[in-house]
Amino acid sequence: MYLSKFWSVGLSATALCMSISLCAAQMPHGNFVKVTSKAAEKAVAYKPIKLIFHIKVDSPFHIQGHPSMEGYIPTNLKISAPKGIKVLKITYPKPVVKPFFGEKLPVYEGEVNVTALLEASKTGTFKLPYLLHYQGCNTQQCYPPQDAKGVAVVNVKGSGAVSHEKHR
């Protein structure tokens, strides 16, 4: 009796391992999304600073747009701003709408740019860790959500004129 339970558990564990191996084999090899960042060369304190995140999605994959359809995970950029930097706005490009899985889905393919508008309250070199959260798919299936992490660098030189005088 104990032997039959042992074999039953052993077979179930083997089946689970095989299904995990099959799932892993269906995942794309390597990361098919690459992100780089570039800040405006003339960043000035107290003036808007543009930081561009260039996203490259390898073919034949796509990532969900921002916003995405219900039930899909949108591409989302989070920036950890250090003291002295404020994230004012993050702007996503308009996704292309393509038919996948019997639906018309907003997606990003190829190369796209996400733009962050920042403001610095002082001069200096700032490191801004970022995380791009996305769900990648191909024409047959969607994969579990993934993250692309990096650090953007912004060099703020000089200071924009800020008036602190009171108007009478």
Secondary structure, DSSP 4 states (H G I P E B T S, - for coil): -HHHHHHHHHHHHHHHHHHHHHHHHHSPSS--EEEEEEE-SSEEETS-EEEEEEEEE-TT-EEE-SS--TTSPPPEEEE-PPTTEEEEEEEPPPPEEEEETTEEEEEE-EEEEEEEEEEESS-EEEEEEEEEEE-EE-SS-BPPPEEEEEEEEEEEEEE-----PPP-
